[in-house]
Amino acid sequence: MVADDRLERERIDARNALEEYVYHFRDLLETSLKEYVLDNDRNSYLATLSNQEAWLYEDGADEMRQVYIQRLDELKVRHVQIGCKVCSSMKLIFSLHLTIENWRTCERAAERVRGESSCHGQFECRNFKNA
């Protein structure tokens, strides 16, 4: 009987893990990751999550533990695929941000040099005169 209780608890834990994953990742896609995931990818994955949720409350309500684990693993594979796309988008955005910040830093340095009467040998002032 103790073994049966343990198996049932493990089955319920696996089911809850799948359910929690569905809710958590749906929330991420609709909030903090929204701007980094293409609409088609996000909508496709949200549909997959909704299908998993519907399955959990209908046909999957009393499945074996291994079935829940397998479905969770399948979702995680899709998550990794989306994660790779998100990382690529974030790297591009970060790279553009750094480029803009570097440009601004150079502009501020140029403004300082333009305002100085002497560059003290640090810059060739003629490059900045009348610029």
SVG drawing of the C-alpha trace seen along z (x, -y; Angstrom):
<svg xmlns="http://www.w3.org/2000/svg" viewBox="-12 -78 63 80">
<polyline fill="none" stroke="black" stroke-width="0.4" points="0.0,0.0 2.9,-2.4 4.4,-1.6 1.0,-2.3 0.8,-5.7 4.3,-6.6 3.6,-5.7 0.4,-7.8 2.2,-10.7 4.9,-10.5 2.2,-10.4 0.5,-13.4 3.8,-15.3 4.6,-14.6 1.2,-15.8 1.6,-18.9 5.0,-19.6 3.6,-19.5 0.7,-21.7 3.1,-24.2 5.3,-24.3 2.4,-25.0 1.3,-28.0 4.8,-29.3 5.9,-29.2 2.7,-30.7 3.2,-33.6 6.7,-34.1 5.7,-34.1 2.9,-36.6 5.1,-38.9 8.8,-39.1 9.7,-37.1 6.9,-38.7 9.1,-41.2 11.9,-38.7 9.7,-35.9 8.3,-36.2 4.5,-36.3 4.2,-33.1 6.5,-31.2 4.8,-32.6 1.3,-31.7 2.4,-28.3 3.9,-27.5 1.0,-29.1 -1.3,-26.7 0.8,-23.8 0.6,-24.8 -3.2,-25.2 -3.4,-21.8 -1.4,-20.3 -3.5,-22.0 -6.7,-20.7 -5.3,-17.2 -4.4,-17.4 -7.9,-18.2 -9.5,-15.8 -7.9,-12.6 -4.7,-13.0 -6.3,-13.4 -5.4,-9.9 -2.4,-9.0 0.7,-7.1 3.6,-9.1 5.8,-8.3 3.3,-9.9 3.4,-13.2 7.2,-13.1 7.4,-12.4 5.0,-15.3 7.0,-17.6 10.2,-16.6 8.6,-17.3 7.6,-20.8 11.1,-21.4 12.5,-20.5 10.2,-23.1 11.2,-25.5 14.9,-25.1 14.1,-25.7 12.3,-29.0 15.1,-29.8 17.7,-29.7 15.7,-32.1 15.2,-34.4 18.9,-34.3 19.7,-35.3 17.2,-38.1 18.5,-39.3 22.2,-39.2 21.3,-41.2 19.4,-43.8 22.3,-43.9 24.8,-44.3 22.9,-47.2 22.5,-48.8 26.3,-48.6 27.0,-50.1 24.7,-53.0 26.2,-53.5 29.7,-53.4 28.7,-56.0 27.2,-58.2 30.5,-58.0 32.5,-59.0 30.1,-61.9 30.5,-63.1 34.3,-62.9 34.2,-64.8 32.1,-67.5 34.5,-67.8 37.4,-68.1 35.6,-70.7 35.1,-72.8 38.7,-72.7 41.2,-75.3 44.0,-72.7 43.9,-68.9 47.2,-68.6 48.4,-66.2 45.6,-63.7 43.8,-64.4 44.5,-66.2 42.4,-69.3 42.2,-70.0 39.9,-66.9 37.4,-68.6 37.6,-72.2 34.7,-73.4 33.1,-70.0"/>
</svg>
